[in-house]
Amino acid sequence: MATDGNSRVRVATAFVTFLVVFSVTARADFQFGIPRNLGPTVNSAGSDGSPEISADGQTLYFDSIRADGIGDWDIWMTTRTPEGDWGAPELLPWQINSYYADAAASLSTDGLSLYFASDRFGGYGSFDLWVTTRKSKTSPWGTPTNLGPTVNTYLYENHPCISADGLSLYFDSSRAGGQGYDIWVTTRTTTKSAWKTPINLGPLVNSGGIELSPDIHAGDRILFFDSRITDRDIWMVVREWRGGPWGPRVNVGSPLNTSNFDCDPSISADGTMLYFSSDRSGGLGGTDLWEVPILVLVDLNDDGLVDLKDYSLLARHWGQSDRSADIGPIPLGDGLVDAWDLAVLAESWLADSRLVAHWTLDEASGTLACDSVGGNDGLLQGNPLWLPQGGRIGGALRLDGFNDYIMTERATDTTSAPFSIFAWVQGGLPGQVILSQAGVANWLGAGAPDGVLSTELKQIGRNGRDLACTIPIADGAWHQVGLTWDGFNRILYIDGVEVAADTQASLHGATSSLYIGTGSRLTPGTFWSGLIDDVRIYKWAVIP
């Protein structure tokens, strides 16, 4: 259930790439992509919070205050359609929802037990923890049962999270023995045994502020939660092995946390996605449900490529509890270099770890241009034409120069982090734009009046200036165009050759959307007329 709060204390490790990454050691194992709102099908004009993703990734439970509920907070669920989209939410049945507040559902791995919080009649305090069970995934849920006075008190218990093995239940509580609202855990010997007296997770997790919404990953080595000092931020703690002591708390930082409320984390069982709630801009109501991809860093020697050198490092530590090579199961490994790590390495074989977004534009139909790396899928605007066999590399997208373009999320930080942008284009006219950031600047285009490659992405103030070369790209031939910035040097490339360069100490940037195929303000005359293919964004200044 989404409430107010947020902590802005930042304890994250920043690499020289200026991307915020996280690890129990000096070498990072994963980073977060760009958060994405789940959209109007799932979110409402009210508040939606406490997402809980099922083990198979096909069902998302959440709580909401929306017009067609039963009581205060109610528990809802949405399932994926055959196309992979989230379907219309369904209200869980009456025996789970009531006229009271019912919230913060947590589903067991087998899908047969649903834990939740409620202040309904029959409990011990303001909010209690309850559980309902069913015989099969297609059977109806039974009458909820209160977890009893060992777990619940006359005070506040909320946000239960059942572990993958069903033997640990994490939750937040204001009970005696804590520092206010703290995170606790109760355990049991078997799934048929009674719950034991809860244990406070201690000062490395609990701060003396307000800690809420714990979520334990299926690997049992990462615990996410949110913490409030002034607002709410998402934090995490990690441990070396299952059942071991938790390490110090770490704020997961930007882009997951903002100056708004960011809370209620829920990590998928496969470790590839984190769901959360937030009232940040771009939402539909009080708080909305969001998702952010988790990107595993498999490049063990940080040379930008997953290859035999990384395999050699993994083989050297085979059978050891070496954290520098423990990458599987994702996102943090299992404490041992073994077949899990080899499988993760194989999936990323010969992949360029510097790539943060890649729109291949090879689709044959549809309204989405898929990002194969960062999850920043673009929405087609106007009526662009897919050419599955007509691109420079595979397929391409033809734009009409009138109102065709792609709108997608921001995929990189252009204010301080080194980056590179490359795309293949054919056609175009002077003044038309290949890639831009909404309301900010045209990143790459065919500058007027001669159609030469140019960029308007520049430093703010009197030192900021456009950069252009003397070579036209709007000549009807295929060209690979690019822009790189290493934190100081700004360089334009055509077909792998440097064509213009200067220095800019910083660049203007924002959190707004990216446009592929039009200018930053959608001005007539800036829409691209021709083909665009294979758009890539890197987190480094790449030399072609």
C-alpha positions in Angstrom: 0.0 0.0 0.0 1.6 3.3 -1.1 2.0 5.9 1.7 4.2 8.9 2.0 7.9 9.0 2.8 11.4 8.9 1.1 15.1 8.8 2.0 17.6 10.7 -0.1 20.8 9.4 1.6 22.8 8.0 -1.3 25.2 5.2 -0.7 26.0 3.8 -4.2 29.2 3.0 -6.1 29.8 5.1 -9.2 32.2 3.8 -11.9 34.3 6.0 -14.1 31.6 5.5 -16.7 29.5 7.8 -14.4 26.7 5.2 -14.3 25.4 4.3 -10.9 25.9 0.5 -10.2 25.7 -1.7 -7.2 27.6 -4.6 -5.7 28.7 -6.2 -2.5 32.3 -5.8 -3.9 34.1 -3.1 -5.9 32.9 -4.7 -9.2 29.3 -4.2 -10.0 27.1 -7.0 -11.0 24.0 -5.2 -12.2 22.4 -1.8 -12.9 18.9 -0.5 -13.5 17.6 0.6 -16.8 15.1 3.4 -17.4 11.8 3.1 -15.4 8.6 2.7 -17.5 5.0 3.4 -16.4 2.7 0.4 -16.8 0.1 2.6 -18.5 -3.6 3.4 -18.4 -4.7 -0.2 -18.7 -3.2 -1.0 -15.3 -3.0 2.3 -13.5 -5.9 4.5 -12.5 -6.7 8.1 -11.6 -6.5 7.0 -7.9 -3.5 5.5 -6.1 -2.0 2.2 -7.2 0.7 0.5 -5.1 2.4 -2.5 -3.6 3.0 -4.5 -6.9 3.8 -8.2 -6.5 4.9 -10.2 -9.5 4.1 -14.0 -9.6 7.0 -16.5 -9.9 6.1 -17.2 -13.5 6.0 -13.5 -14.3 2.5 -13.7 -15.8 0.4 -12.2 -13.0 0.8 -8.9 -11.1 -1.0 -8.3 -7.9 -1.4 -4.8 -6.5 -3.5 -2.7 -4.2 -5.5 0.3 -5.3 -7.9 3.0 -4.3 -10.0 3.3 -7.4 -13.6 4.1 -8.2 -14.8 0.5 -8.8 -13.3 -1.1 -5.6 -15.2 -2.4 -2.6 -13.7 -0.6 0.4 -10.7 1.6 1.1 -7.6 -0.1 -0.3 -8.5 -3.3 -2.4 -6.3 -6.0 -3.9 -6.4 -6.4 -7.7 -4.6 -8.5 -10.2 -3.7 -8.2 -13.9 -2.4 -11.0 -16.2 -0.4 -10.9 -19.4 -2.2 -11.2 -22.7 -0.8 -13.6 -25.4 1.0 -10.6 -26.9 2.8 -10.0 -23.6 0.8 -6.9 -22.5 -0.9 -6.5 -19.2 -4.7 -7.0 -19.4 -7.5 -5.2 -17.6 -7.2 -5.5 -13.8 -9.6 -7.8 -11.9 -10.7 -7.2 -8.4 -10.0 -10.2 -6.1 -13.1 -11.8 -4.6 -15.1 -10.7 -1.6 -13.5 -13.0 1.0 -10.1 -11.3 0.3 -11.4 -7.8 -0.2 -13.7 -6.2 2.4 -15.1 -2.9 3.4 -11.9 -2.3 5.3 -8.4 -1.7 3.9 -6.9 -4.8 2.2 -3.5 -4.4 0.7 0.1 -5.5 0.0 -0.5 -9.0 -1.4 2.4 -11.5 -1.5 2.0 -14.8 -3.5 3.9 -18.0 -2.7 6.1 -19.5 -5.4 3.6 -22.3 -6.1 0.7 -19.8 -6.4 -1.4 -21.5 -3.7 -1.0 -19.1 -0.8 -1.7 -15.3 -0.8 -0.5 -13.3 2.2 -1.8 -9.8 2.7 -2.5 -7.0 5.2 -5.9 -5.8 6.5 -7.4 -3.8 9.3 -10.6 -5.8 9.0 -12.6 -7.0 12.0 -11.1 -10.1 13.8 -7.5 -8.9 13.9 -5.3 -8.0 16.8 -4.3 -4.4 15.9 -4.5 -1.6 13.4 -3.2 -3.7 10.5 -2.6 -7.5 10.7 -1.2 -10.1 8.4 -3.5 -12.7 6.9 -3.3 -15.6 4.5 -5.7 -17.3 2.1 -5.0 -20.5 0.3 -6.4 -22.6 -2.6 -6.0 -26.2 -3.8 -4.8 -25.3 -7.3 -4.1 -22.2 -9.4 -7.6 -22.5 -11.0 -9.4 -23.1 -7.7 -11.1 -20.3 -5.7 -9.4 -18.7 -2.8 -10.5 -19.9 0.6 -11.5 -17.8 3.6 -8.5 -15.7 4.9 -6.9 -16.7 8.2 -5.2 -14.3 10.6 -1.6 -15.3 11.2 -2.2 -15.1 15.0 -0.7 -13.3 18.0 2.8 -14.6 17.5 3.2 -12.6 14.3 0.6 -9.9 14.8 0.4 -7.4 17.7 -2.0 -4.7 18.7 0.1 -2.3 16.7 0.9 -2.1 13.0 2.0 -5.1 10.8 1.9 -4.6 7.0 3.6 -5.5 3.6 4.2 -9.2 4.0 6.7 -10.9 1.7 6.9 -14.7 1.6 10.3 -16.2 0.6 10.6 -18.6 -2.4 10.9 -21.6 -0.1 7.9 -20.5 2.0 9.9 -20.7 5.2 10.5 -16.9 5.9 8.0 -14.1 6.0 9.3 -10.5 5.9 7.1 -7.6 6.9 7.2 -4.1 8.5 5.8 -3.4 11.9 5.7 -0.7 14.6 5.8 -3.3 17.4 7.9 -3.0 20.5 11.6 -3.8 20.2 12.1 -1.8 17.1 13.0 1.8 16.3 9.5 2.9 15.0 8.5 1.2 11.7 11.0 -1.5 11.2 11.4 -4.6 9.0 11.1 -7.9 10.7 11.2 -11.6 9.7 9.4 -14.7 11.1 10.5 -18.2 10.1 9.1 -21.7 10.3 10.7 -25.1 10.0 8.4 -26.5 7.3 5.5 -25.0 5.4 3.2 -26.9 7.7 4.8 -25.6 10.9 3.8 -22.6 13.0 5.5 -19.2 12.6 8.1 -18.4 15.2 8.6 -15.2 17.1 9.6 -12.4 14.6 13.2 -11.1 14.6 14.1 -7.5 13.9 16.6 -7.2 11.0 18.7 -4.8 13.0 20.5 -1.5 12.5 22.2 -2.4 9.2 18.7 -2.5 7.7 16.5 -0.4 9.9 17.6 3.2 10.3 15.5 4.7 13.1 13.3 6.3 10.4 10.5 4.4 8.7 11.3 1.2 6.8 8.5 -0.4 4.8 7.7 -2.9 2.0 10.4 -5.6 2.2 10.8 -7.8 -0.9 13.2 -10.8 -0.9 14.5 -12.1 -4.2 14.1 -15.8 -5.0 17.8 -16.3 -4.6 17.5 -15.2 -1.0 20.6 -12.9 -1.2 19.0 -9.5 -2.0 16.3 -7.7 0.1 14.7 -4.6 -1.3 12.7 -2.2 0.8 11.8 1.4 1.0 12.8 3.9 3.6 11.4 7.2 4.7 13.3 10.2 6.2 11.6 13.0 4.3 10.2 11.2 1.3 10.5 7.5 0.3 13.4 5.9 -1.6 14.1 2.3 -2.5 17.0 0.7 -0.8 18.6 -2.8 -0.7 20.8 -5.0 1.4 22.7 -8.1 0.2 24.4 -11.0 1.9 27.1 -13.5 1.0 25.0 -16.6 1.3 21.5 -17.8 2.0 20.7 -17.2 5.6 23.8 -15.2 6.3 23.9 -11.8 7.9 22.8 -8.8 5.9 25.3 -6.2 4.8 24.9 -2.4 5.1 21.9 -0.8 3.4 22.4 0.9 0.0 20.3 3.5 -1.7 19.7 2.2 -5.2 20.0 5.8 -6.6 18.9 7.3 -9.9 17.1 6.5 -12.2 15.0 4.4 -9.9 14.8 6.9 -7.1 13.6 10.5 -7.6 12.7 13.5 -5.4 9.1 12.0 -5.4 7.8 9.0 -3.5 9.4 5.8 -4.9 8.4 2.7 -2.9 7.0 -0.8 -2.8 9.7 -2.8 -4.7 9.0 -6.3 -6.1 11.7 -8.1 -8.0 10.8 -10.8 -10.5 11.9 -14.4 -9.8 14.3 -14.4 -12.7 15.9 -11.2 -11.6 15.3 -9.3 -14.8 12.7 -6.7 -13.7 11.8 -4.7 -10.6 8.2 -3.4 -10.2 7.5 -0.5 -7.9 5.1 2.4 -7.2 5.8 6.1 -7.5 4.1 9.5 -7.8 6.7 10.8 -10.2 5.8 12.8 -13.2 4.4 10.8 -16.2 1.8 9.0 -14.1 -1.9 8.9 -14.1 -2.9 9.2 -10.5 -1.6 9.6 -6.9 0.9 6.8 -7.2 1.3 4.5 -10.3 2.8 1.2 -10.9 6.2 1.2 -12.8 8.7 -1.3 -13.9 12.5 -1.0 -14.5 14.7 -3.6 -16.2 17.7 -5.0 -14.3 20.7 -5.2 -16.6 23.3 -7.7 -15.6 27.0 -6.7 -16.2 28.5 -9.9 -17.5 31.7 -8.2 -18.8 34.0 -9.5 -16.1 37.1 -7.7 -17.2 35.3 -4.4 -18.1 36.7 -4.3 -21.7 33.3 -3.7 -23.3 32.9 -7.2 -24.8 31.8 -10.6 -23.4 34.4 -13.0 -24.9 37.0 -15.7 -24.2 38.8 -13.4 -21.7 35.7 -13.4 -19.5 35.3 -17.1 -19.9 38.9 -17.5 -18.8 38.2 -15.5 -15.7 35.2 -17.6 -14.9 37.1 -20.9 -15.5 39.9 -19.7 -13.3 37.5 -19.3 -10.3 35.4 -22.4 -11.1 34.0 -24.0 -7.9 35.1 -21.0 -5.8 33.0 -18.5 -3.9 34.6 -15.7 -5.8 32.3 -12.7 -6.1 34.0 -11.2 -9.1 32.9 -14.1 -11.3 29.6 -15.0 -9.5 27.0 -13.7 -12.0 24.3 -16.4 -12.0 21.6 -16.8 -11.2 20.9 -13.2 -11.9 21.0 -10.5 -10.6 23.6 -11.3 -7.9 24.6 -14.9 -8.2 24.4 -17.7 -5.5 27.8 -17.4 -3.8 29.5 -20.0 -6.0 31.1 -19.9 -9.5 29.4 -22.8 -11.2 27.1 -23.8 -14.1 24.7 -21.0 -13.3 27.4 -18.5 -14.1 28.4 -20.3 -17.3 24.8 -20.2 -18.5 24.5 -16.4 -17.9 27.8 -15.9 -19.7 26.6 -17.9 -22.7 23.5 -15.9 -23.0 25.6 -12.7 -23.3 28.3 -14.2 -25.5 29.9 -11.6 -27.8 27.5 -9.0 -26.5 28.7 -5.4 -26.2 28.1 -4.5 -22.5 28.5 -0.8 -23.4 25.2 -0.8 -25.3 22.2 0.6 -23.3 19.6 0.9 -26.1 19.3 -0.7 -29.5 16.4 -0.2 -31.9 17.1 -2.7 -34.7 13.9 -1.6 -36.5 13.6 -5.1 -38.0 9.9 -5.5 -37.1 7.5 -6.6 -39.9 4.4 -4.9 -38.4 2.9 -3.3 -35.3 3.1 0.0 -33.5 6.1 -0.7 -31.3 9.8 -0.3 -32.2 11.4 -2.7 -29.7 14.6 -1.9 -27.8 16.4 -5.2 -27.7 18.8 -4.1 -24.8 17.3 -1.6 -22.4 13.5 -2.2 -22.7 12.8 1.4 -24.0 10.3 0.3 -26.6 9.2 3.1 -28.9 5.7 3.9 -30.0 5.2 4.7 -33.7 3.4 8.0 -34.4 1.8 8.8 -37.7 2.0 5.9 -40.2 5.6 4.8 -40.7 6.1 1.8 -43.0 8.0 -1.3 -41.9 10.4 -2.6 -44.5 11.5 -6.1 -43.2 14.1 -6.6 -45.9 14.8 -3.0 -46.9 17.3 -1.9 -44.3 21.0 -1.5 -44.2 21.1 -4.2 -41.5 18.0 -6.4 -41.8 14.8 -4.3 -41.9 14.3 -0.6 -41.6 11.5 2.0 -41.1 10.4 4.4 -43.8 9.1 7.8 -42.6 7.1 10.2 -44.8 8.6 13.5 -43.8 5.2 14.8 -42.7 4.1 13.3 -39.3 5.9 9.9 -39.0 8.3 9.4 -36.0 9.0 7.2 -33.0 8.6 8.3 -29.4 10.5 6.4 -26.7 11.9 6.9 -23.2 15.2 8.6 -22.4 17.9 5.9 -22.5 21.0 7.8 -21.3 22.1 10.8 -19.3 23.6 13.4 -21.6 24.4 15.9 -18.8 27.5 14.2 -17.3 27.9 10.6 -18.4 29.9 9.8 -21.6 27.7 8.4 -24.3 27.5 7.6 -28.1 24.7 7.6 -30.6 24.8 5.8 -34.0 22.2 5.2 -36.6 22.0 4.2 -40.3 20.0 6.6 -42.5 19.1 7.0 -46.2 17.3 9.9 -47.8 16.3 13.0 -45.8 16.3 16.7 -46.7 18.2 19.7 -45.2 16.7 20.7 -41.8 15.3 17.2 -41.1 16.2 15.4 -37.9 17.3 11.8 -37.1 17.2 11.8 -33.3 16.2 14.4 -30.7 15.1 14.8 -27.1 11.7 16.3 -26.6 11.8 20.0 -25.9 15.6 20.0 -25.5 17.8 19.6 -28.6 18.2 17.9 -31.9 20.9 15.3 -31.3 21.6 14.3 -34.9 20.2 15.8 -38.1 20.8 17.0 -41.7 21.5 20.7 -41.0 20.1 23.4 -43.3 20.8 24.6 -45.9 23.1 21.9 -47.2 22.0 18.8 -45.4 25.3 18.3 -43.6 25.5 16.2 -40.4 25.0 18.4 -37.3 24.1 18.3 -33.7 22.5 20.9 -31.4 23.3 19.0 -28.2 25.6 21.5 -26.4 26.6 23.1 -23.2 24.2 25.5 -21.6 25.4 29.1 -21.6 27.7 31.3 -23.6 30.1 28.4 -24.3 27.4 26.3 -25.9 27.4 25.9 -29.6 26.1 23.7 -32.4 28.5 21.4 -34.2 28.4 20.6 -37.9 30.6 19.1 -40.5 30.9 20.0 -44.2 29.7 16.6 -45.6 26.1 16.2 -46.6 24.2 13.1 -45.5 20.9 13.8 -47.4 22.3 12.6 -50.7 20.2 9.4 -51.1 22.9 7.0 -50.1 23.1 4.9 -46.9 25.2 6.5 -44.2 26.0 5.5 -40.6 26.0 8.7 -38.6 27.2 9.1 -35.0 27.8 11.5 -32.1 30.1 10.7 -29.2 31.0 12.7 -26.0 33.6 11.5 -23.5 32.9 14.2 -20.9 35.0 16.8 -22.8 35.4 16.0 -26.5 32.3 16.1 -28.8 32.8 14.2 -32.1 30.6 13.6 -35.2 31.2 10.6 -37.4 30.0 9.6 -40.9 30.6 6.0 -42.0 33.1 5.4 -39.2 35.2 8.5 -40.0 35.5 11.5 -37.7 34.1 14.6 -39.6 33.9 17.3 -36.9 35.0 17.7 -33.3 35.2 20.3 -30.5 35.2 20.5 -26.7 32.2 21.0 -24.4 32.6 20.7 -20.7 29.0 19.6 -20.2 25.9 19.0 -22.3 22.3 20.0 -21.9 20.0 17.2 -21.0 16.6 16.4 -19.4 14.4 13.5 -18.5 12.1 13.9 -21.4 11.3 11.4 -24.2 13.4 10.7 -27.2 12.2 11.2 -30.8 13.5 9.1 -33.6 12.8 10.8 -37.0 11.8 14.3 -36.0 12.9 17.4 -34.2 12.7 18.2 -30.5 9.6 20.3 -30.9 7.9 18.3 -33.7 8.2 21.4 -36.0 7.1 20.9 -39.6 10.1 20.5 -41.8 12.1 18.5 -39.2 10.3 15.1 -39.8 12.7 12.7 -41.6 11.7 11.6 -45.1 13.5 8.4 -45.9 14.8 5.3 -44.1 16.2 4.9 -40.6 17.8 1.7 -39.4 19.7 0.2 -36.4 19.7 3.1 -33.9 22.2 2.5 -31.0 23.0 4.3 -27.8 26.1 3.5 -25.7 27.1 4.4 -22.2 30.7 5.0 -23.4 32.3 7.2 -26.0 32.7 4.6 -28.6 35.3 4.8 -31.4 33.8 3.3 -34.5 
